[in-house]
Amino acid sequence: MEQYIIKGGQPLVGEVSISGYKNAALGIIAAAVMTDETVKIENVPDIGDIDILLQALVDIGAKVDRINRNTIKINASKISTVDVDFDYVRKIRASYYLLGALLGKYKSSKVALPGGCNIGSRPIDQHIKGFEALGAKVKIEHGMICAETENLAGAHIYFDCSSVGATINVMLAACLAEGQTILENSSKEPHVVDVANFLNSMGANIKGAGTDVIRIKGVPKLHGSEYSIIPDQIEAGTFMFAAAATKGNILIKNVIPKHLEAFTAKLLEIGAQVEEFDDAVRVKADKRLGNTHVKTLVYPGFLTDMQPQMTTLLAISKGTSIVTESIFENRFKYVDELTRMGASIKVEGNTAIIEGVEKLTGASVTAPDLRGGVALVMAGLMAEGYTIVENIEFIERGYERFEHKMQQLGALIAKVDSTDMKAIKKFKLKVS
Ligand code: UD1
């Protein structure tokens, strides 16, 4: 099994370029099957979750050409089945976007119930409610969600909660429904907007994405398009926090600063410096940072996917901080591992109470999920001595060339096989 070995204590310094947004790319790639014409997508992140979704597309008959690391062409004119029943599909949550996309185009779809990161119960009742409102019959049978109808008709849908997944999924199907659909209490996240922009570039008629009311006028069919995915706000946020955590100085390029405002505000509040440019931000810190209170919220609030990185940064900041998780109930699994590195954090229900310590010390830890895993790497970069992070496949699901980008910034990190004692020894010799 591969793992990261890290020697902590090195400030991260230099420049890093952010990849395309995983969570937007997943919706956009699923949407690409909705036309028979070829779609070219640029700035696609080269990560595990995308490989899985592309494999699913190939396995149902789409043609996928990788032009280069970050550009793909998809042609879905020869889809041979709407039955997406492959074991690997359960590994990613966003496979359920194929449900909305195929339902829109073929009026029938069947997708293995998704899994994804185990960060709490992740119901799909709002997706189902939306499809049913559009006229589909939806049932769950033998671990599959099946949606079917003779005809999709526009509807007025009020979501009970703001869900990124449900908003995108129902928006996909509604593009090819007859008449107008209105989605109220929609998610306003940047990737909802990006998927809507992509669909519009294919001839859809969607207005209001980015607000909580989205209006969709159904069109008979969609056409080919060329589109470039927005930068990943979570990858950018992770490097912003890593810069502050290691008392470093990083210019983070290819970002939309507006999408990072919630992170910027917290960093400034605890004493880091953030400078914004048109499409870049510089984050630096030269002292121990202060404490704060953070509550995860829907956009433009503080993103739940940045909660583990925030908690980790606060673990070595001065004073007592409180982090409240209001989106997913089980997103503090990494805290036990941080505690093993010397952090003083108590989790009570959905709240973490953090007593900042002077330093963390390296240990062998296990990534419990994607963002929790990356937070443990951050902890390793701040800690005294060596840290081993296991289960790094979680991290590779969502971060492109992660250890390379870190190494470019001066991080002492390597990916090694856990049984390859020679490689581990070589790393230790090199960095000692
Ligand atoms: C997406 C992101 C994930 C991020 C999350 C919140 C992708 C692939 N993943 O996940 O990284 O952490 O948004 O920003 O884009 N809910 C229901 N019923 C539903 C759907 C959701 O009750 O039918 C609840 C969930 O339990 C959760 C909240 O709504 O409490 C938000 O979930 P949602 O926005 O749907 O998250 P995902 O789309 O799964």
Residues whose N, C-alpha, C, O or C-beta is under 5 A from the ligand:
A	BS01	UD1	N23 A94 S121 R122 P123 I124 D125 Q126 H127 C161 S162 S163 V164 G165 A166 T304 D305 I327 F328
